[in-house]
Each structure stands twice: as C-alpha cells, then as structure tokens.
C-alpha cells in the first residue's frame, strides 16, 4: 500500500500537534499548517505557514502538495478559534474572525483538497464541529453558529463529493484542556461537562479515535455525519 498522505490544519500546538504525532506513528506522511511557525520537528512531517482564510496561501500550499506528492488521501480540518462572550458584548471584529477561520477556512481547505482527491476517486475529509452547537451553549453564540455552519457544509458537500468516492464527516469534541478553553471560567466548563452523559473533559485520544474511524477504508459507506463526543 502507498503511504497515506494526510493534511492537518492548525498543527502548531494542542489537538493539531497531537494528531500530527498520532498519524506519523501510524505510518502516514503528514502535512500540516498554522498561522505561526512551529518550534518543533518530526520525521515524516512537513509544515507550511498558512492562514487558512487566505485563499492565495491555501492554493499555494496545495500546489506544493500536488507537485511533491501528486495526491492527498486525508484532510483533517482542525484549525479553529473560539471566543466566549455574551452575544451583545461580542465585537464585530471577533465575529468576523471566528466566522472567517472556522467557516471560510474549512470551506477553502475542503474545496482544494477535493480537487486533488477526485482525480484518484478516493478521499476522507473530517471537519471539526463542537458540542456547543447541540447544547446551545450560552456565551458561545458566534462560535456555536460558526460550527453549525461547518456541520451544514459537511452535510452538503458530502453529497456533492459522494460520486468521487470522497467521504466528508465531522466530529464534535467536548472541552479538551488546551489553550482554546484557557480563558473560559472554570465554573462555565464544569457546567458544560455536567450536561454530558460522560462527565469529564475530552482527551486527545478520544478525538483521534473518532477520526481514525472516519478515515478507515472500511468507512466508505459513512458520509455526511457528525459524531458528537461525551454523550450530548
């Protein structure tokens, strides 16, 4: 079998960095990107400094991938930002930033990856939603709305890409102890966790386990689905 080519966004730290290590260990050639440079190296990993909202930079990255590898097998759209504010106190700059990164960034990466995947009639795309959407989490209006858009995007493009044997699914993680939730008050996080069936923080392993399921070749009949973690 060919070595799988896996692209992961938002790999500088946190969940993205864990996913890089996870898939390198599984024998993948991993390509990653983030807005900032990374301060670490890993065999079988290539890093691009790319803002996922910048169409020109995204296209340039895919041009390099096509030239070097000729294909891409998996796309994991991990890059995302959150902002916890009452919606009446949310600046328009914050709303635009969240929507651009979470929605437009996901759209751009899916579009460019699909162009490569369709040529080989194979591909797996996994997007990131959040449990904040089904839980209608107070204080996360623009974040939950952006991820609702990602879920809707996932469902529609899953249908559009099905003829090319490309599956598109998403996962909805619970809070994981990363920088993304560092600014969220502890009592708010505990309140959220208590609304889950399984009352604990999510782990990196919980997330990679769910993604592994979607990436399997045997998951070819599963598309347009969102798997929420923790039992919401």
Secondary structure, DSSP 8 states (H G I E B T S, - for coil): ----EEEEES-SSHHHHHHHHHHHHTT-EEEEEESS--S---TTEEEEE--TT-HHHHHHHHHHHHHHHS---EEEE-------B-GGG--HHHHHHHHIIIIIHHHHHHHHHHHHHHHHT-EEEEEE--HHHHTT-TTBHHHHHHHHHHHHHHHHHHHHHGGGTEEEEEEE---BSSGGGTTS-HHHHHHHHTTSSS-S-B-HHHHHHHHHHHHSGGGTT--S-EEESS--
